[in-house]
Amino acid sequence: MFLVGLGAVLVLGGVLYMARSAISGGSLSGRVPPGRFAALWSRHDAAWDSWGFGPNWPGILLMVMALCAVLLGGVQFLASASR
């Protein structure tokens, strides 16, 4: 049960970290140049900068650790239930 709770806390931490890194970029509308799709084509991959692995790797790492904790908790529960 401890591992499942730890996994839940890690998921929450990962989501909050990724939300903070996305929100802390400031106002998105303030940086958009005139023109309908100018922000998407201003430079290569400009639209995907905040969604990439680079700024979000700690949050993604927390999510992977949460997945491992929840899986290990489930295996531990199933092993103890079969005795």
N, C-alpha and C positions, 0 to 999 in steps of 0.2 A: 504494500500500500504506500510505503514511503516513496518508492521509485515512481509510482504513478503521480503522486502529489508533486514530486520534484519535476517530473516531466511537464506538468501543468504550469508550474511556476516558470520553467524555462521557455515554454511556448509564449506565455504572457510577456516575459522579458524580451524575447525575440521580436514579437509583434510591436511592442512599444519602442524598441530600438529602431526598427525599420520605419515606423511611423515618424519618429523624431527626426531621422535623417532625411525623410522626404519632406516634412513640414519645415524644417529649419532652412530650407533653400530660400525662403522669403516668398514674396509675392510673385507668382508665375506670370500674372498679367502685366506686371511692370517691366518685364524683360522681353516681351513679345514685340518685335518690330512691326511696322505697318505692313499689311498684306495678309491675306487669308492663311497661307501655308508658309510664310516666311520663317517662322520659328522651326519648322520641321526641316527646311532645306537650307538653313543658314550655314551649316557646316555638317560634315559627315557624322552621323549618329547623335546629333544634338537632342533628338527627341527621347533617346534611351539612356541619357547620362545618369539620371536619378534612379533608373530601374536596373542598372547593371549590377554585377557582382562586386565591383570595387567598393562603393560606399556602403554596401549592405552586408559585407561578409561577416561581421560579428553577429548580426541578427540571424543570418542564415546558419551560422555555426551553433547558435543557441537552439535553433529549431532542430538541427540534426542531433544535438545532444539530448533534446527533449524526446525525439523519436526513439533514440536508443534507450533512454530511461523508461519510457512507457512500454517498449517491447520487452525489456528485461523484467519489468514489474509484472507484465502479463505472463511471461514464462515462469516466473517465480510463483505466481498465483496458481497457475495450472499444475505445476509440479507439487505444490503443497496440497492441492485439492485431490490429486490422484492417489495420495497415500491412504 
